[in-house]
Amino acid sequence: MSAPDLATPRGADRDALGGAELAVLAARFEGIASKMGNTLLRTGRSGVLNRARDFSCCITTNTGDLLVYAESLPIHVLGADMLSRSMLAAHPDLKPGDAFLHNSPYHGNSHPADHVILVPVFDRAENHRYTMVCKAHQADIGNSIPTTYHAEAKDVYEEGALIFPCVQVQRAGVDIDDIIRMCMMRIRVPEQWHGDYLAMLGAARIGERETLALGDEVDWDALAAFDEQWLDYSERLMAAAIGELPEAEASGISVHDPLPGTPEDGIPIRSAVRVAPADGIVEVDLRDNPDNLASGLNMTESTARAAALIGVFNSLDPSVPKNGGSARRVQVLLREGCVAGIPRHPASCSVATTNVADRIANATQQAMSQLGHGIGMAEFGGFFVASSAVVSGVDPRSGRPHVNQIFLGGASGAGGPYSDGWLTYLHAGNGGMCHVDSVEVSEHYQPLVVHERRVLTDTEGAGWRRGAPALEIEYGPSDEGSLTIAYVSDGEQNPAVGVRGGLDSVPAWNVRRKPDGSEERLPQSGLVELAPGERIACLSQSGGGYGRPEEREPERVRDDVLQGIVTSDRARDVYHVEISEYGELDLAATARLRASVG
């Protein structure tokens, strides 16, 4: 295919903005998105929002293109265009004061647990200009069991979540109470949900207010020119970054562990990548993957596309803006009725933002790494062990029910061509954006006790750039109560894979530790009831390594030893670097070691 003319911006019929004007307006819009995010963080009621920060805020154009976002989860915002376009399709007669609640996995959302508030913004002449998008993971959504990740649900009916396919919740700025009453009746701890709903709505309305002020200040026609020229500029940068790659085809495969409702050997996820540098295009083909499963692990169209984009963006120049302009240069091929594609109703997509989505990103960046050194990444570790579980029950301190997802620790950071793995990355789709829970705060809000949280030595995916080390976390109910724990663990049988000679990570695991000191290996998915005195312990695995570990700079290996990430024995045996018992680097002995292995 031939590339479009990128030398002439699509907005050439308008007055062109200078580079400084583009930069200033991009920063102004990003500031608005940040205000939206700060509102959610400060006013959200559940720990998912006000402690873990599992939410995203962005702004789309009046045609649905992703324009800007604040600090956000990539799996959330890289599909925001589908959310806005589903609003435009369902509600062609938008009016000022409208607001919509959206969580349908069949109409552009990520998964049902991510509630989205969409608020269209109009200029003074009532022309639709932008849409404010606030997406927030909920503590509960009315599933048939107390978790927002129901991996074993055979279909959406067994899953049980309330599904809102972009329904109107405000007209002229006033709540439509029918929807609110439905949620309050069905969702566990309803006042917690309602507080989060109000926080999302407030964040979107603040975005609306600030955008109206910006339009009045700068001029709406100038903002329209910015929209086109900013997206065109981003597209040109993306095309230039792709133009630096070799022309090639490559494929990667990343296997999700078997769970109930999946094949016995797991779910192999294939990503076939074609790079056409002359055209400035990367094509990601996900069609050669299994059909929808009788499981909650199916992708939505939004998360399948976003996961492929994550794999591509992770493999390229990080300075390229991630928005609707740069996304034009990535063609994601999906198949209807596919576990890694477009779901057919009533397939359950309960876990669509994490497990298989991460495998899509892994397979894509694994394929990209085959193009040459400096491209692609190793695999991120699997998500999510019990340290990120949904915990629920009755709090014995108050006698009131509680439900919330905890974020006590998740490593998984993969080695890349420029840096070591991020210790608290959590998982590929999260992008390191969620906060790790404070032990003391978690113990205050939930009836649990955290007994251990530590980095494990010699667990990193070794490489020229290593994966993050694994974390071990152990917790249990307080003395007075019990806990119900729900999780969906991956990576116990298929750890994160290293690339370009990098080594794999260690496997994940989850165990029950009983009061008598005995241990019971737990299944990878489901509900676990912990009685007083029992504990659950887990290992959040590391990411894979990038490049051969024996090529890692000796000084970096010494620093890893001094920080306790690797032992001197592993430094010698895996990295071929000799470190004395006093932490001193022996360059002569290192040279002899490395010469002996070639």
PLY file of the C-alpha trace (Angstrom):
ply
format ascii 1.0
element vertex 598
property float x
property float y
property float z
element edge 597
property int vertex1
property int vertex2
end_header
0.00 0.00 0.00
1.16 3.55 -0.56
1.53 5.96 2.32
-0.68 9.06 2.50
0.89 12.44 2.02
2.21 13.25 5.48
4.02 16.39 4.42
0.73 18.30 4.21
-1.29 18.25 7.43
-4.95 17.29 7.15
-5.74 20.69 8.65
-3.92 22.63 5.93
-7.14 24.46 5.02
-6.99 26.12 8.46
-4.34 28.52 9.66
-1.36 26.39 10.63
-0.25 26.58 14.24
3.42 26.92 15.06
5.34 24.27 16.95
5.27 26.28 20.17
1.50 26.72 19.88
1.03 22.99 19.39
3.19 22.23 22.43
1.38 24.76 24.63
-2.09 23.57 23.66
-1.11 19.93 24.10
0.09 20.79 27.61
-3.10 22.72 28.34
-5.27 19.75 27.34
-3.06 17.37 29.31
-3.48 19.67 32.29
-7.25 19.35 31.98
-6.97 15.55 31.91
-4.72 15.72 34.97
-7.31 17.78 36.84
-9.86 15.10 36.04
-7.51 12.42 37.39
-6.73 14.38 40.55
-10.46 14.74 41.18
-10.95 10.99 40.95
-8.00 10.27 43.21
-9.11 12.72 45.89
-12.84 12.00 45.86
-13.14 8.30 44.96
-14.57 6.25 47.80
-13.15 2.78 47.11
-9.53 1.87 47.66
-9.35 0.90 43.99
-9.54 4.62 43.21
-8.30 6.61 46.20
-5.36 4.34 47.03
-4.48 2.17 44.03
-5.40 4.74 41.36
-6.87 2.16 38.99
-8.50 4.70 36.68
-7.83 6.71 33.54
-8.93 10.09 32.20
-8.65 11.26 28.62
-10.16 13.59 26.04
-11.39 12.58 22.60
-12.31 14.76 19.65
-15.86 15.18 18.37
-15.19 12.35 15.92
-13.89 10.05 18.66
-10.11 10.23 18.15
-8.00 9.96 21.30
-6.46 13.43 21.70
-4.70 13.52 25.10
-4.72 11.73 28.43
-3.32 12.16 31.91
-1.32 9.47 33.72
-3.45 6.53 32.69
-3.46 2.78 32.16
-2.59 1.98 28.52
-5.18 -0.82 28.35
-7.82 1.79 29.29
-7.03 4.76 27.08
-5.76 3.13 23.89
-9.33 2.00 23.23
-11.03 5.26 24.25
-11.92 6.06 20.64
-14.30 3.10 20.58
-16.06 4.38 23.70
-16.66 7.81 22.22
-17.78 6.43 18.88
-20.23 4.07 20.53
-21.72 7.11 22.28
-22.03 8.93 18.95
-23.69 5.90 17.36
-26.14 5.29 20.20
-26.98 8.94 20.87
-26.82 11.03 17.67
-28.84 13.83 19.32
-26.33 14.81 22.00
-27.10 17.90 24.06
-25.26 19.99 26.66
-25.62 18.50 30.14
-25.72 14.89 28.90
-23.72 12.17 30.61
-23.53 8.45 29.83
-22.53 5.34 31.76
-20.76 2.70 29.68
-19.26 -0.66 30.56
-20.36 -2.97 27.76
-17.59 -5.27 26.48
-19.55 -5.65 23.23
-19.76 -1.92 22.49
-16.21 -0.64 22.81
-15.40 -0.93 26.52
-12.54 -2.85 28.11
-14.43 -5.12 30.55
-17.57 -4.75 32.67
-15.60 -3.86 35.83
-14.42 -0.62 34.19
-17.29 1.83 34.49
-16.94 4.81 32.16
-18.57 8.22 32.35
-18.71 10.05 29.02
-19.60 13.75 28.93
-19.83 15.52 25.55
-18.58 19.12 25.57
-20.26 21.79 23.45
-19.17 25.27 22.48
-21.41 28.28 23.12
-23.21 27.63 19.84
-23.96 24.07 21.04
-21.62 22.39 18.57
-20.17 19.15 19.95
-16.40 19.67 20.24
-14.91 17.07 22.64
-15.82 14.19 24.92
-14.51 13.83 28.48
-13.82 10.16 29.25
-13.45 8.96 32.87
-12.86 5.22 33.26
-12.54 3.68 36.72
-12.26 0.08 37.84
-14.97 -0.69 40.38
-14.69 -2.48 43.69
-17.81 -4.46 42.75
-20.14 -4.57 39.75
-22.76 -7.11 40.81
-21.00 -10.28 39.64
-22.46 -13.59 40.77
-19.43 -13.99 43.07
-17.60 -11.20 44.94
-14.97 -10.37 42.37
-14.69 -8.13 39.33
-12.56 -10.82 37.59
-14.70 -13.96 37.13
-12.36 -16.15 35.10
-14.48 -19.28 35.42
-17.72 -17.73 34.15
-18.96 -19.78 31.20
-20.79 -16.77 29.73
-21.91 -13.28 30.60
-25.00 -14.63 32.35
-22.96 -16.71 34.78
-20.62 -13.75 35.18
-23.57 -11.72 36.40
-22.31 -8.17 35.94
-24.73 -5.35 35.23
-24.04 -4.28 31.63
-24.68 -0.69 30.53
-24.19 -0.23 26.76
-23.64 3.54 26.89
-26.86 4.43 28.73
-27.80 7.98 29.64
-27.38 8.81 33.34
-27.74 12.59 33.21
-29.93 14.89 31.15
-29.42 18.65 31.46
-26.96 17.92 34.25
-29.51 16.04 36.39
-29.24 12.35 37.34
-31.62 9.85 35.75
-32.44 8.09 39.00
-33.62 4.80 37.45
-30.05 3.77 36.60
-28.71 4.81 40.00
-31.39 2.77 41.81
-30.59 -0.30 39.70
-26.93 -0.11 40.68
-27.66 0.57 44.34
-29.89 -2.51 44.49
-27.50 -4.92 42.74
-23.93 -3.84 43.57
-22.29 -4.97 46.83
-21.56 -2.14 49.29
-23.69 0.22 47.17
-22.72 3.43 48.97
-19.11 2.74 47.99
-20.10 2.39 44.33
-22.22 5.54 44.50
-19.31 7.50 45.91
-17.11 6.35 43.03
-19.87 7.17 40.53
-20.09 10.73 41.88
-16.30 11.04 41.77
-16.23 9.99 38.11
-19.07 12.32 37.23
-17.39 15.19 39.07
-14.12 14.54 37.27
-15.84 14.59 33.87
-17.70 17.80 34.70
-14.46 19.47 35.80
-12.95 18.47 32.46
-15.98 19.97 30.73
-15.69 23.23 32.70
-11.97 23.60 32.00
-12.39 22.83 28.29
-15.14 25.42 27.97
-12.84 27.98 29.57
-10.01 27.03 27.21
-12.25 27.34 24.17
-13.43 30.77 25.24
-9.86 31.87 25.94
-8.11 30.51 22.84
-10.95 30.41 20.28
-12.78 27.26 19.25
-11.54 27.38 15.64
-7.96 27.46 16.90
-8.68 24.40 19.05
-10.15 22.61 16.02
-6.98 23.40 14.09
-4.93 22.06 17.00
-6.88 18.79 17.01
-6.09 18.01 13.39
-2.51 19.28 13.41
-1.60 17.55 16.70
-2.89 14.20 15.49
-1.19 14.68 12.11
2.07 15.59 13.83
1.84 12.48 16.01
1.16 10.37 12.95
4.24 11.77 11.19
6.43 10.99 14.20
5.07 7.45 14.30
5.64 6.96 10.59
9.21 8.23 10.97
9.86 5.85 13.89
8.54 2.92 11.87
10.64 4.08 8.94
13.76 3.37 11.03
12.82 -0.30 11.38
13.85 -3.03 8.94
11.23 -4.35 6.54
10.32 -7.70 8.04
7.70 -10.17 9.16
7.94 -11.91 12.51
5.66 -13.76 14.87
5.59 -14.31 18.61
3.67 -16.70 20.83
2.88 -16.28 24.51
0.98 -19.02 26.33
-1.51 -18.33 29.10
-1.72 -21.03 31.75
-4.67 -23.47 31.60
-7.64 -22.53 33.79
-11.17 -23.95 34.02
-12.91 -23.46 30.67
-9.64 -23.41 28.68
-7.68 -26.14 26.85
-5.55 -28.41 29.04
-2.32 -27.02 27.57
-3.36 -23.40 28.05
-4.18 -20.60 25.63
-1.48 -19.99 23.01
-1.67 -16.39 21.83
-0.04 -15.69 18.47
0.84 -12.26 17.13
2.07 -11.99 13.55
3.79 -8.66 12.92
4.56 -7.13 9.52
6.66 -3.98 9.33
6.51 -1.85 6.18
8.93 1.03 6.82
8.47 2.57 3.39
4.76 2.93 4.09
5.25 3.80 7.76
2.95 0.96 8.80
3.06 -1.85 11.37
0.47 -4.57 10.97
-0.42 -6.85 13.89
-2.47 -9.91 12.95
-4.26 -11.63 15.85
-6.67 -13.70 13.78
-4.79 -16.99 14.13
-5.91 -17.57 17.69
-8.47 -19.84 19.40
-12.19 -19.19 19.30
-14.06 -17.65 22.22
-13.83 -19.84 25.31
-16.39 -20.83 27.95
-14.38 -18.63 30.31
-14.09 -15.03 31.44
-10.69 -14.70 29.74
-12.01 -13.55 26.34
-10.84 -10.23 24.95
-13.03 -7.33 23.93
-12.36 -5.58 20.65
-11.08 -2.59 22.61
-8.62 -4.54 24.78
-7.39 -6.70 21.89
-6.54 -3.59 19.88
-5.09 -1.77 22.88
-2.90 -4.75 23.87
-1.48 -4.94 20.33
-0.80 -1.19 20.41
0.96 -1.59 23.78
3.26 -4.20 22.26
4.07 -1.93 19.33
4.51 1.28 21.35
6.74 -0.57 23.84
8.99 -1.49 20.92
9.50 1.94 19.37
10.87 5.40 20.15
9.19 6.34 23.45
8.96 10.00 22.46
6.17 9.29 19.95
2.85 10.58 21.38
0.34 7.81 22.02
-2.93 9.04 20.56
-5.34 8.65 17.68
-2.79 10.07 15.23
0.03 7.64 15.95
-2.47 4.78 16.19
-3.37 5.35 12.50
0.00 3.81 11.68
-0.80 0.48 13.38
-3.23 -1.86 11.66
-4.61 -4.48 14.06
-6.35 -7.38 12.35
-8.99 -9.10 14.50
-11.45 -11.93 14.01
-14.98 -12.10 15.35
-15.58 -14.93 17.81
-11.89 -15.14 18.74
-10.46 -15.21 22.27
-7.99 -12.52 21.16
-10.41 -10.64 18.93
-14.01 -9.47 18.81
-16.27 -11.37 21.24
-19.60 -12.84 20.28
-22.31 -12.26 22.83
-22.76 -13.92 25.35
-19.03 -14.71 25.69
-17.74 -13.48 29.03
-14.99 -10.83 28.94
-14.70 -10.46 32.70
-10.87 -10.60 32.72
-10.30 -8.79 29.43
-7.88 -6.13 30.70
-5.22 -8.35 32.22
-4.34 -11.98 31.58
-4.81 -12.69 27.87
-4.39 -8.98 27.07
-0.92 -9.15 28.62
-0.16 -12.22 26.50
-1.10 -10.26 23.35
1.28 -7.45 24.32
3.97 -10.00 25.18
3.65 -11.89 21.91
3.70 -8.62 19.93
6.81 -7.13 21.55
8.43 -10.56 21.47
7.91 -10.58 17.70
9.23 -7.03 17.42
12.40 -8.03 19.31
13.28 -10.37 16.46
13.85 -7.35 14.19
17.14 -6.43 15.84
18.88 -5.23 18.98
17.26 -2.12 20.39
13.74 -3.15 19.29
10.99 -4.92 21.21
10.96 -6.12 24.80
10.99 -9.32 26.81
7.74 -10.66 28.27
6.10 -9.11 31.32
5.27 -11.41 34.19
1.78 -12.89 34.51
-1.07 -11.27 36.41
-2.55 -11.66 38.97
-1.59 -13.61 42.05
-3.29 -13.19 45.43
-1.40 -9.97 46.24
-3.79 -8.24 43.81
-6.90 -10.17 44.82
-10.41 -8.91 45.42
-11.02 -9.36 49.15
-14.49 -9.36 50.70
-16.52 -10.43 53.69
-17.90 -8.83 56.84
-15.61 -6.56 58.82
-15.75 -7.78 62.42
-14.79 -4.32 63.67
-17.97 -2.75 62.33
-20.23 -5.64 61.34
-20.50 -4.13 57.85
-19.77 -5.84 54.53
-16.64 -4.87 52.63
-15.30 -5.55 49.13
-12.24 -4.10 47.41
-9.34 -5.09 45.19
-6.03 -4.85 47.01
-2.71 -3.89 45.42
-0.14 -5.21 47.87
2.54 -5.70 45.24
3.15 -6.81 41.69
6.52 -6.94 39.97
6.51 -8.32 36.40
8.60 -5.55 34.79
10.29 -6.81 31.63
13.78 -6.06 30.42
13.92 -3.80 27.39
16.60 -2.44 25.09
17.18 0.67 27.22
16.34 -0.20 30.82
15.88 -2.92 33.38
12.42 -4.09 34.38
10.29 -1.80 36.58
9.88 -3.34 40.04
6.24 -2.28 40.58
5.05 -2.43 36.97
2.17 -4.78 37.95
1.35 -6.02 34.42
1.64 -5.10 30.75
-1.71 -3.36 30.39
-1.23 -1.38 33.60
2.02 0.26 32.50
3.16 0.86 36.08
0.38 3.37 36.69
-1.33 1.82 39.73
-0.03 2.66 43.18
1.13 -0.03 45.60
-1.01 -0.18 48.74
0.47 1.03 52.00
0.52 -1.89 54.43
-0.83 0.22 57.29
-3.59 1.77 55.18
-4.66 -1.63 53.81
-4.87 -3.01 57.33
-6.92 0.01 58.38
-9.50 -0.29 55.61
-9.80 -4.09 55.42
-9.79 -6.64 58.27
-6.47 -8.13 57.23
-2.89 -8.28 58.43
0.10 -8.13 56.07
2.80 -10.40 57.45
5.43 -10.06 54.74
6.25 -8.12 51.59
9.76 -8.51 50.22
11.87 -8.64 47.10
13.30 -12.13 46.44
16.97 -12.36 45.53
18.04 -14.23 42.35
14.55 -14.23 40.81
15.05 -11.69 38.02
14.88 -12.67 34.37
18.59 -12.32 33.72
19.75 -10.38 30.69
21.78 -7.54 29.27
18.84 -5.60 30.63
17.26 -7.74 33.33
13.65 -8.20 34.35
12.50 -6.94 37.73
12.97 -9.34 40.65
9.96 -11.18 42.02
8.00 -10.16 45.12
6.71 -12.40 47.90
3.64 -11.23 49.79
1.89 -12.94 52.71
-1.28 -11.78 54.46
-4.34 -13.11 56.21
-7.49 -12.10 58.08
-7.33 -10.24 61.34
-7.75 -12.31 64.50
-11.47 -11.63 64.72
-12.60 -12.47 61.19
-12.28 -14.37 57.94
-11.61 -13.26 54.36
-12.88 -14.28 50.94
-10.12 -13.90 48.36
-10.62 -14.02 44.57
-7.75 -14.00 42.06
-6.84 -15.28 38.57
-3.18 -16.28 38.56
-1.16 -16.68 35.36
2.53 -17.52 34.93
2.69 -20.55 37.20
3.22 -22.91 34.27
4.32 -20.44 31.59
6.67 -17.85 33.14
7.66 -14.67 31.34
10.02 -15.42 28.46
13.31 -13.63 27.82
14.28 -12.46 24.33
17.49 -12.03 22.35
19.31 -14.43 24.70
17.70 -13.13 27.89
16.52 -15.67 30.45
12.99 -16.45 31.60
11.50 -15.39 34.91
10.67 -17.63 37.85
7.13 -19.08 38.01
4.38 -17.53 40.10
2.69 -19.43 42.94
-0.05 -19.14 45.58
-0.22 -21.19 48.79
-2.38 -21.39 51.90
-0.36 -21.43 55.14
-2.22 -23.03 58.02
-1.81 -22.33 61.75
0.04 -25.65 62.24
2.72 -24.53 59.76
1.62 -26.78 56.89
1.17 -25.46 53.35
-1.40 -26.18 50.64
-0.77 -25.23 47.03
-3.80 -23.31 45.82
-5.51 -23.49 42.43
-4.66 -20.74 39.98
-8.16 -19.29 39.92
-11.22 -19.09 42.11
-12.45 -18.11 45.56
-10.45 -18.95 48.67
-11.94 -18.70 52.16
-9.34 -17.89 54.81
-10.26 -18.64 58.41
-8.72 -16.81 61.38
-5.12 -17.92 61.78
-4.73 -18.89 58.12
-2.63 -16.93 55.65
-2.21 -16.76 51.90
1.26 -16.31 50.42
2.12 -15.70 46.82
4.97 -14.91 44.48
4.43 -12.13 41.97
6.82 -13.18 39.27
9.46 -11.14 37.55
9.75 -10.19 33.90
11.99 -11.79 31.31
15.46 -10.57 30.39
16.51 -8.74 27.21
19.82 -9.76 25.66
22.48 -12.17 26.90
23.23 -11.80 30.62
26.97 -12.33 30.07
26.97 -9.07 28.07
25.60 -6.99 30.96
28.03 -4.31 32.10
30.00 -5.60 35.13
29.31 -2.38 37.01
25.57 -2.95 36.72
25.96 -6.51 37.99
27.99 -5.24 40.96
25.24 -2.72 41.75
22.65 -5.52 41.63
24.71 -7.52 44.12
25.08 -4.54 46.44
21.32 -3.92 46.30
20.55 -7.56 47.09
18.87 -8.24 43.74
21.35 -11.00 42.86
23.90 -12.92 44.90
27.59 -13.01 44.08
27.14 -16.68 43.12
24.50 -15.77 40.52
26.67 -12.88 39.33
29.46 -15.37 38.65
27.38 -18.29 37.29
24.86 -16.40 35.14
26.40 -13.00 34.36
30.03 -14.22 34.49
31.05 -11.35 36.73
33.32 -11.90 39.73
32.36 -9.95 42.86
34.41 -10.29 46.04
32.85 -10.96 49.43
33.29 -7.25 50.14
31.29 -6.23 47.05
34.30 -5.27 44.97
34.37 -5.88 41.22
37.23 -8.06 40.00
37.61 -7.03 36.35
40.49 -9.42 35.59
38.58 -12.46 36.90
35.48 -11.25 35.06
37.39 -11.04 31.78
38.65 -14.62 32.26
35.12 -15.87 33.04
33.61 -14.23 30.00
36.43 -15.36 27.72
35.79 -18.95 28.83
32.19 -18.85 27.58
32.91 -16.98 24.35
0 1
1 2
2 3
3 4
4 5
5 6
6 7
7 8
8 9
9 10
10 11
11 12
12 13
13 14
14 15
15 16
16 17
17 18
18 19
19 20
20 21
21 22
22 23
23 24
24 25
25 26
26 27
27 28
28 29
29 30
30 31
31 32
32 33
33 34
34 35
35 36
36 37
37 38
38 39
39 40
40 41
41 42
42 43
43 44
44 45
45 46
46 47
47 48
48 49
49 50
50 51
51 52
52 53
53 54
54 55
55 56
56 57
57 58
58 59
59 60
60 61
61 62
62 63
63 64
64 65
65 66
66 67
67 68
68 69
69 70
70 71
71 72
72 73
73 74
74 75
75 76
76 77
77 78
78 79
79 80
80 81
81 82
82 83
83 84
84 85
85 86
86 87
87 88
88 89
89 90
90 91
91 92
92 93
93 94
94 95
95 96
96 97
97 98
98 99
99 100
100 101
101 102
102 103
103 104
104 105
105 106
106 107
107 108
108 109
109 110
110 111
111 112
112 113
113 114
114 115
115 116
116 117
117 118
118 119
119 120
120 121
121 122
122 123
123 124
124 125
125 126
126 127
127 128
128 129
129 130
130 131
131 132
132 133
133 134
134 135
135 136
136 137
137 138
138 139
139 140
140 141
141 142
142 143
143 144
144 145
145 146
146 147
147 148
148 149
149 150
150 151
151 152
152 153
153 154
154 155
155 156
156 157
157 158
158 159
159 160
160 161
161 162
162 163
163 164
164 165
165 166
166 167
167 168
168 169
169 170
170 171
171 172
172 173
173 174
174 175
175 176
176 177
177 178
178 179
179 180
180 181
181 182
182 183
183 184
184 185
185 186
186 187
187 188
188 189
189 190
190 191
191 192
192 193
193 194
194 195
195 196
196 197
197 198
198 199
199 200
200 201
201 202
202 203
203 204
204 205
205 206
206 207
207 208
208 209
209 210
210 211
211 212
212 213
213 214
214 215
215 216
216 217
217 218
218 219
219 220
220 221
221 222
222 223
223 224
224 225
225 226
226 227
227 228
228 229
229 230
230 231
231 232
232 233
233 234
234 235
235 236
236 237
237 238
238 239
239 240
240 241
241 242
242 243
243 244
244 245
245 246
246 247
247 248
248 249
249 250
250 251
251 252
252 253
253 254
254 255
255 256
256 257
257 258
258 259
259 260
260 261
261 262
262 263
263 264
264 265
265 266
266 267
267 268
268 269
269 270
270 271
271 272
272 273
273 274
274 275
275 276
276 277
277 278
278 279
279 280
280 281
281 282
282 283
283 284
284 285
285 286
286 287
287 288
288 289
289 290
290 291
291 292
292 293
293 294
294 295
295 296
296 297
297 298
298 299
299 300
300 301
301 302
302 303
303 304
304 305
305 306
306 307
307 308
308 309
309 310
310 311
311 312
312 313
313 314
314 315
315 316
316 317
317 318
318 319
319 320
320 321
321 322
322 323
323 324
324 325
325 326
326 327
327 328
328 329
329 330
330 331
331 332
332 333
333 334
334 335
335 336
336 337
337 338
338 339
339 340
340 341
341 342
342 343
343 344
344 345
345 346
346 347
347 348
348 349
349 350
350 351
351 352
352 353
353 354
354 355
355 356
356 357
357 358
358 359
359 360
360 361
361 362
362 363
363 364
364 365
365 366
366 367
367 368
368 369
369 370
370 371
371 372
372 373
373 374
374 375
375 376
376 377
377 378
378 379
379 380
380 381
381 382
382 383
383 384
384 385
385 386
386 387
387 388
388 389
389 390
390 391
391 392
392 393
393 394
394 395
395 396
396 397
397 398
398 399
399 400
400 401
401 402
402 403
403 404
404 405
405 406
406 407
407 408
408 409
409 410
410 411
411 412
412 413
413 414
414 415
415 416
416 417
417 418
418 419
419 420
420 421
421 422
422 423
423 424
424 425
425 426
426 427
427 428
428 429
429 430
430 431
431 432
432 433
433 434
434 435
435 436
436 437
437 438
438 439
439 440
440 441
441 442
442 443
443 444
444 445
445 446
446 447
447 448
448 449
449 450
450 451
451 452
452 453
453 454
454 455
455 456
456 457
457 458
458 459
459 460
460 461
461 462
462 463
463 464
464 465
465 466
466 467
467 468
468 469
469 470
470 471
471 472
472 473
473 474
474 475
475 476
476 477
477 478
478 479
479 480
480 481
481 482
482 483
483 484
484 485
485 486
486 487
487 488
488 489
489 490
490 491
491 492
492 493
493 494
494 495
495 496
496 497
497 498
498 499
499 500
500 501
501 502
502 503
503 504
504 505
505 506
506 507
507 508
508 509
509 510
510 511
511 512
512 513
513 514
514 515
515 516
516 517
517 518
518 519
519 520
520 521
521 522
522 523
523 524
524 525
525 526
526 527
527 528
528 529
529 530
530 531
531 532
532 533
533 534
534 535
535 536
536 537
537 538
538 539
539 540
540 541
541 542
542 543
543 544
544 545
545 546
546 547
547 548
548 549
549 550
550 551
551 552
552 553
553 554
554 555
555 556
556 557
557 558
558 559
559 560
560 561
561 562
562 563
563 564
564 565
565 566
566 567
567 568
568 569
569 570
570 571
571 572
572 573
573 574
574 575
575 576
576 577
577 578
578 579
579 580
580 581
581 582
582 583
583 584
584 585
585 586
586 587
587 588
588 589
589 590
590 591
591 592
592 593
593 594
594 595
595 596
596 597
